């Protein structure tokens, strides 16, 4: 028997996605925002989308700077991810608060990436869509990198590394080893 799910919680039926950390910066301000609402958009040009609440400090910084970085944390960073999602970047420096290291981007993007993350995607903003109480930031991939021990044959090797997945609220789980489907 199925039970009714409140419409405001319907997104939890389809999104128990891997957590990313979105970094944004403008002038002397920077922030880190955990995010599970994102998607690949195009291969040519390589593009991604990130949905962030309109009220988030990161949204303000992305709109001003016209750029952002997607940082992929490993399970070992779960507590630091929770810190980043528990405080406002308007009031505190999340890099310091979470004990994460800002590192210069590889491309011309001025936003710092998170050094401890196993992957980073540097993006130039090309459009913003308003979707209810969120902005969908559309970014063209300028540069992408991944730790060679975790990214093998053009995909994450979940035998070697666990990634953080979000169920909603304060509930998380880690990735399990992948399987290869047979034809």
Backbone bond lengths (Angstrom), bond angles and torsions (degrees), N, CA, C in turn:
res aa  C-N    CA-C-N  psi(-1)  N-CA   C-N-CA  omega(-1)  CA-C   N-CA-C  phi
1 X - - - 1.445 - - 1.528 108.41 -
2 X 1.311 116.49 135.46 1.461 121.60 179.19 1.525 109.29 -94.56
3 X 1.328 115.69 148.16 1.462 120.10 176.95 1.526 109.20 -111.29
4 X 1.304 115.79 155.39 1.459 120.81 178.56 1.531 109.72 -71.41
5 X 1.322 115.57 139.15 1.460 122.19 176.22 1.519 106.99 -113.97
6 X 1.305 116.42 128.80 1.461 121.05 179.11 1.524 109.36 -55.54
7 X 1.328 116.54 137.59 1.463 121.25 -178.18 1.525 112.30 -54.84
8 X 1.318 117.19 -34.30 1.466 120.07 -179.21 1.527 112.34 -69.66
9 X 1.329 117.01 -13.79 1.473 121.96 178.58 1.524 111.82 -108.61
10 X 1.327 118.27 2.83 1.468 121.84 -176.47 1.528 112.02 -59.01
11 X 1.334 117.50 -32.36 1.468 119.55 -179.47 1.527 111.38 -61.29
12 X 1.321 117.64 -24.60 1.468 120.47 179.92 1.529 111.94 -72.22
13 X 1.324 117.83 -15.74 1.461 120.87 176.04 1.528 111.27 -73.40
14 X 1.302 116.92 -29.88 1.467 120.44 -176.27 1.523 113.72 -112.80
15 X 1.326 117.15 -8.73 1.459 117.71 -175.85 1.514 111.68 -126.53
16 X 1.303 115.05 96.38 1.461 120.44 167.87 1.528 103.85 -122.36
17 X 1.328 113.51 54.58 1.447 121.12 -168.80 1.511 115.80 -81.55
18 X 1.322 112.80 165.26 1.445 121.18 176.32 1.528 108.77 -64.51
19 X 1.304 116.27 137.85 1.463 121.95 179.43 1.522 109.82 -79.96
20 X 1.312 114.66 136.90 1.459 121.46 169.45 1.526 107.14 -118.85
21 X 1.302 115.83 161.89 1.460 121.44 171.97 1.520 106.64 -112.13
22 X 1.315 116.71 119.05 1.455 121.16 178.19 1.525 107.59 -93.84
23 X 1.333 116.40 123.29 1.457 119.25 174.21 1.523 108.31 -103.80
24 X 1.325 113.71 144.25 1.460 121.52 179.37 1.518 107.41 -143.28
25 X 1.330 115.66 149.68 1.471 119.96 179.82 1.518 109.54 -152.88
26 X 1.321 114.20 151.19 1.457 121.49 172.77 1.522 107.23 -152.89
27 X 1.324 115.61 125.77 1.464 122.74 -176.01 1.527 108.52 53.79
28 X 1.331 118.93 -121.51 1.464 120.85 -175.72 1.533 113.26 -96.35
29 X 1.330 118.17 9.70 1.465 122.34 -178.88 1.529 110.15 -108.44
30 X 1.331 115.57 140.63 1.463 120.48 174.25 1.519 108.74 -145.27
31 X 1.326 116.31 160.98 1.457 120.74 179.19 1.523 110.11 -154.88
32 X 1.326 114.47 166.81 1.467 123.11 178.31 1.526 106.91 -130.62
33 X 1.324 117.40 129.72 1.462 121.36 179.86 1.524 110.19 -127.70
34 X 1.339 117.91 120.99 1.464 119.47 172.49 1.527 109.39 -66.12
35 X 1.316 116.40 143.40 1.464 120.29 -175.27 1.527 109.87 -150.22
36 X 1.328 116.11 135.67 1.462 121.09 173.54 1.527 111.05 -117.81
37 X 1.334 116.93 0.23 1.462 121.27 -179.87 1.521 109.16 -106.66
38 X 1.310 115.61 93.64 1.469 122.26 -178.72 1.518 108.10 -155.48
39 X 1.332 116.32 164.79 1.454 119.12 -179.12 1.518 111.58 -161.69
40 X 1.345 115.74 148.97 1.462 118.94 169.42 1.527 107.32 -72.45
41 X 1.337 116.85 143.48 1.463 120.28 -177.26 1.517 113.86 -115.03
42 X 1.326 116.75 -37.97 1.455 119.94 -174.01 1.521 109.66 -158.32
43 X 1.338 115.38 149.60 1.467 119.51 172.96 1.523 111.10 -92.67
44 X 1.348 116.56 -30.00 1.473 121.16 -179.55 1.517 109.00 -132.19
45 X 1.302 122.10 101.27 1.460 124.20 -3.50 1.529 109.85 -76.69
46 X 1.327 117.77 154.21 1.465 119.35 178.57 1.525 109.63 -62.26
47 X 1.338 116.17 121.32 1.458 121.30 -174.63 1.520 110.49 -142.29
48 X 1.328 114.98 150.72 1.458 122.65 178.46 1.523 109.28 -135.70
49 X 1.331 115.80 160.12 1.451 121.64 175.05 1.511 110.16 -125.06
50 X 1.328 115.68 143.98 1.457 122.45 178.44 1.527 107.31 -132.21
51 X 1.342 116.81 126.71 1.462 121.30 178.77 1.527 108.96 -101.33
52 X 1.337 115.61 121.74 1.457 121.97 179.88 1.522 109.60 -131.02
53 X 1.314 116.23 145.88 1.462 120.93 178.67 1.527 110.04 -58.00
54 X 1.314 115.64 140.53 1.467 120.57 178.96 1.518 111.53 -58.81
55 X 1.327 117.02 -30.57 1.459 121.49 -176.53 1.528 113.72 -79.61
56 X 1.311 117.99 -11.75 1.467 120.51 -177.47 1.528 111.74 -69.21
57 X 1.308 115.55 141.84 1.460 122.39 176.11 1.529 110.36 -58.80
58 X 1.328 116.42 -36.29 1.467 120.81 179.31 1.530 110.82 -60.67
59 X 1.328 117.64 -37.31 1.466 120.49 178.52 1.524 110.67 -62.69
60 X 1.313 116.00 -43.14 1.470 120.81 177.71 1.535 111.04 -60.67
61 X 1.326 116.48 -44.27 1.467 120.05 -178.02 1.531 111.95 -68.85
62 X 1.325 117.38 -38.96 1.465 120.37 178.68 1.529 110.24 -64.51
63 X 1.321 116.46 -43.32 1.466 119.42 179.29 1.532 110.89 -60.45
64 X 1.322 117.41 -39.23 1.461 121.00 -178.82 1.527 112.42 -75.68
65 X 1.323 117.55 -40.80 1.468 121.00 -174.42 1.524 113.75 -87.38
66 X 1.347 116.17 -23.40 1.463 122.20 -178.20 1.533 112.42 66.13
67 X 1.340 115.89 33.21 1.466 120.78 179.76 1.524 109.92 -159.75
68 X 1.340 115.50 162.24 1.455 121.80 174.06 1.527 108.45 -161.95
69 X 1.318 115.71 165.33 1.462 120.98 175.89 1.520 108.65 -127.85
70 X 1.321 115.19 134.28 1.455 122.47 171.93 1.525 106.32 -93.69
71 X 1.327 116.54 124.55 1.458 123.12 179.47 1.526 107.88 -116.18
72 X 1.331 118.09 131.65 1.455 121.61 -176.67 1.529 109.35 -104.14
73 X 1.355 116.27 109.81 1.463 119.41 -179.08 1.525 112.36 -85.40
74 X 1.296 115.68 151.96 1.454 124.94 173.97 1.529 108.10 -89.43
75 X 1.313 117.96 159.47 1.468 122.75 -179.40 1.529 112.14 -51.79
76 X 1.304 117.48 -32.88 1.471 121.25 -178.51 1.530 112.45 -62.06
77 X 1.327 117.54 -14.99 1.467 121.78 -179.70 1.534 113.00 -97.37
78 X 1.339 118.27 8.63 1.461 120.73 -174.66 1.530 112.87 -52.23
79 X 1.305 118.54 -48.36 1.472 120.47 -178.29 1.524 111.31 -62.04
80 X 1.322 117.78 -36.57 1.459 121.52 178.88 1.529 110.67 -70.77
81 X 1.320 116.69 -36.08 1.467 121.60 175.60 1.530 109.57 -62.44
82 X 1.325 116.67 -43.04 1.467 121.29 179.56 1.529 110.12 -63.15
83 X 1.327 117.28 -40.77 1.468 120.24 176.32 1.526 109.69 -58.85
84 X 1.329 116.82 -46.62 1.473 120.64 -178.52 1.521 111.99 -61.27
85 X 1.323 117.46 -31.12 1.458 120.95 179.24 1.517 113.90 -87.74
86 X 1.330 116.84 -3.62 1.468 120.73 -175.13 1.518 114.74 -105.38
87 X 1.321 116.98 -10.01 1.468 120.82 -178.41 1.528 109.20 -129.15
88 X 1.310 115.91 159.14 1.458 120.89 179.89 1.524 110.58 -93.65
89 X 1.313 115.59 134.33 1.459 121.19 175.86 1.524 112.60 -67.94
90 X 1.319 116.96 -15.74 1.470 120.02 175.35 1.530 110.80 -69.62
91 X 1.350 116.13 -31.89 1.460 120.60 -176.28 1.519 114.37 -99.03
92 X 1.326 117.75 -31.85 1.468 120.48 -176.05 1.523 111.10 -133.07
93 X 1.306 115.32 157.68 1.459 122.28 172.79 1.529 106.74 -83.08
94 X 1.325 116.73 106.33 1.464 120.29 -175.16 1.522 112.32 -65.88
95 X 1.330 118.44 -30.49 1.463 119.65 175.88 1.530 109.52 -59.05
96 X 1.332 116.65 -47.18 1.472 120.76 179.76 1.519 111.60 -69.48
97 X 1.322 116.46 -45.80 1.465 121.70 -176.99 1.525 111.56 -59.69
98 X 1.333 117.37 -39.87 1.469 122.10 -177.81 1.532 112.49 -93.63
99 X 1.316 116.83 -1.38 1.479 121.60 -178.04 1.532 111.08 58.41
100 X 1.330 114.84 48.13 1.461 122.21 175.73 1.522 108.55 -110.61
101 X 1.322 116.01 151.95 1.457 121.63 -174.78 1.519 111.52 -101.20
102 X 1.348 117.48 117.05 1.472 118.37 173.90 1.529 108.88 -74.18
103 X 1.304 115.72 136.65 1.468 120.52 179.59 1.521 108.92 -130.87
104 X 1.309 115.89 142.76 1.461 121.65 179.30 1.528 109.99 -59.41
105 X 1.319 115.06 137.90 1.466 120.82 177.21 1.521 109.78 -66.13
106 X 1.324 115.70 156.42 1.461 121.27 179.08 1.525 111.67 -75.62
107 X 1.335 116.40 -34.92 1.468 122.14 -178.06 1.527 109.97 -89.83
108 X 1.319 116.36 -161.67 1.464 121.72 178.32 1.521 112.78 -80.25
109 X 1.334 117.28 -2.26 1.458 121.34 177.87 1.529 108.38 -60.97
110 X 1.325 115.97 134.12 1.472 121.09 -178.45 1.527 113.20 -89.84
111 X 1.316 116.77 -16.18 1.460 121.93 177.83 1.523 109.44 -65.96
112 X 1.337 117.87 137.27 1.466 119.07 177.29 1.520 111.78 -78.03
113 X 1.313 116.05 148.98 1.458 121.07 172.31 1.528 108.09 -96.56
114 X 1.329 116.77 167.64 1.462 122.23 178.35 1.523 107.83 -94.06
115 X 1.328 116.16 113.16 1.466 121.97 -174.96 1.520 112.85 -59.48
116 X 1.323 118.07 -35.96 1.463 121.79 -175.91 1.529 113.72 -73.63
117 X 1.309 117.91 -13.53 1.466 120.83 -178.77 1.524 111.18 -74.92
118 X 1.338 116.53 150.40 1.462 121.56 -176.53 1.529 113.15 -85.41
119 X 1.329 116.89 -8.08 1.454 120.98 177.11 1.515 110.36 -153.85
120 X 1.324 116.20 153.15 1.460 122.13 -179.92 1.519 108.88 -145.17
121 X 1.335 115.62 140.15 1.463 121.51 175.91 1.528 107.37 -128.12
122 X 1.316 116.26 112.60 1.463 122.07 -178.86 1.521 108.45 -89.41
123 X 1.339 116.15 129.39 1.462 120.95 -171.80 1.523 112.65 -129.45
124 X 1.310 114.50 142.80 1.451 122.96 170.87 1.527 107.35 -103.49
125 X 1.319 116.85 127.44 1.460 121.18 -177.16 1.527 110.50 -69.71
126 X 1.346 117.37 130.89 1.463 119.08 176.39 1.515 112.78 -118.91
127 X 1.347 117.08 -11.96 1.460 118.67 175.54 1.528 109.49 -168.17
128 X 1.328 114.79 158.92 1.461 122.05 175.16 1.524 107.32 -132.30
129 X 1.320 116.47 131.31 1.462 122.00 175.76 1.525 108.05 -115.69
130 X 1.329 116.50 133.83 1.455 120.50 174.10 1.522 108.20 -85.48
131 X 1.328 115.94 125.91 1.454 121.74 179.65 1.530 107.00 -131.35
132 X 1.321 116.53 93.35 1.465 120.75 -177.78 1.515 111.05 59.74
133 X 1.330 116.16 -123.88 1.465 120.99 -178.50 1.531 112.71 -89.98
134 X 1.333 116.67 11.79 1.475 121.74 -179.70 1.525 111.57 -123.98
135 X 1.309 114.23 159.00 1.468 121.92 166.74 1.521 106.41 -105.22
136 X 1.312 116.18 139.64 1.456 121.34 169.87 1.522 105.80 -102.77
137 X 1.319 115.87 107.70 1.461 121.65 -179.76 1.517 108.40 -88.15
138 X 1.324 116.80 122.08 1.457 122.67 -179.46 1.518 108.16 -102.24
139 X 1.319 115.95 120.62 1.454 119.34 -175.96 1.511 112.93 -125.41
140 X 1.326 115.11 141.36 1.459 120.57 172.89 1.519 108.06 -88.13
141 X 1.317 115.80 132.24 1.457 121.12 179.77 1.527 108.73 -71.34
142 X 1.336 115.40 122.04 1.460 122.11 179.12 1.531 110.24 -97.25
143 X 1.332 115.57 -35.72 1.464 121.12 -179.03 1.522 108.06 -158.70
144 X 1.318 116.86 141.16 1.467 121.56 176.92 1.521 108.86 -137.04
145 X 1.342 115.19 146.16 1.467 120.38 179.25 1.522 109.17 -149.23
146 X 1.343 115.47 155.90 1.460 121.36 178.57 1.517 109.37 -149.30
147 X 1.324 115.33 149.68 1.465 120.90 175.81 1.523 108.48 -61.63
148 X 1.318 116.72 127.45 1.459 120.61 -175.24 1.526 113.13 -63.81
149 X 1.336 118.71 -25.54 1.466 120.95 178.48 1.523 112.66 -73.91
150 X 1.331 117.79 -19.17 1.450 121.86 -177.53 1.528 113.38 -107.59
151 X 1.316 118.15 -23.04 1.463 122.20 -176.04 1.525 108.19 -114.49
152 X 1.347 115.63 100.38 1.464 121.29 -172.68 1.521 108.61 -124.73
153 X 1.345 115.84 135.28 1.467 121.34 -178.72 1.523 111.92 55.11
154 X 1.334 115.59 42.47 1.456 123.10 176.07 1.528 114.59 64.17
155 X 1.327 117.23 28.91 1.472 120.22 173.97 1.524 109.61 -156.04
156 X 1.355 114.62 159.09 1.457 119.58 176.97 1.518 109.26 -67.34
157 X 1.317 116.41 134.70 1.459 122.53 176.36 1.524 107.41 -95.48
158 X 1.328 116.44 98.40 1.457 119.87 -176.54 1.530 112.17 -79.25
159 X 1.331 118.01 0.29 1.465 120.99 169.93 1.531 109.07 -74.63
160 X 1.331 115.88 -30.08 1.468 121.20 -175.37 1.519 113.26 -97.31
161 X 1.322 117.50 -24.00 1.451 118.84 -174.92 1.507 113.32 -144.47
162 X 1.307 115.50 143.91 1.457 122.09 177.60 1.519 109.41 -102.29
163 X 1.315 116.11 135.29 1.450 121.71 179.00 1.520 109.74 -110.07
164 X 1.324 115.81 159.82 1.462 121.78 -175.97 1.528 109.53 -91.80
165 X 1.326 115.82 127.07 1.455 122.16 175.67 1.528 108.49 -117.98
166 X 1.333 116.29 147.70 1.462 121.67 -174.32 1.519 110.19 -116.16
167 X 1.326 116.40 127.14 1.463 121.28 176.85 1.521 112.28 -90.49
168 X 1.308 117.02 -23.38 1.458 123.37 -175.15 1.512 108.56 130.93
169 X 1.319 114.63 156.01 1.453 121.68 -178.85 1.527 109.55 54.58
170 X 1.318 118.73 -127.11 1.465 122.06 -178.48 1.530 111.46 -107.50
171 X 1.352 117.29 30.87 1.457 121.74 -177.01 1.528 110.76 -111.46
172 X 1.330 114.28 129.46 1.457 121.94 -176.35 1.525 109.85 -134.33
173 X 1.324 116.33 159.22 1.463 120.88 169.91 1.513 107.61 -145.36
174 X 1.333 115.96 165.24 1.459 118.76 -179.60 1.515 110.75 -107.71
175 X 1.319 114.35 158.50 1.456 120.23 -178.57 1.527 109.67 -65.78
176 X 1.307 114.73 157.00 1.461 120.73 175.58 1.524 107.73 -113.57
177 X 1.322 117.01 165.18 1.471 118.87 179.60 1.524 111.85 -57.71
178 X 1.299 116.37 141.82 1.453 121.60 179.86 1.543 110.37 -76.39
179 X 1.324 115.08 160.90 1.461 121.03 173.41 1.510 107.77 -126.19
180 X 1.294 116.73 153.61 1.458 121.80 177.21 1.528 108.10 -99.32
181 X 1.328 116.74 122.96 1.463 120.85 179.43 1.525 109.75 -72.44
182 X 1.280 115.04 140.74 1.473 120.14 177.04 1.514 109.26 -92.76
183 X 1.319 115.79 148.78 1.467 120.67 -179.94 1.488 111.51 -73.11
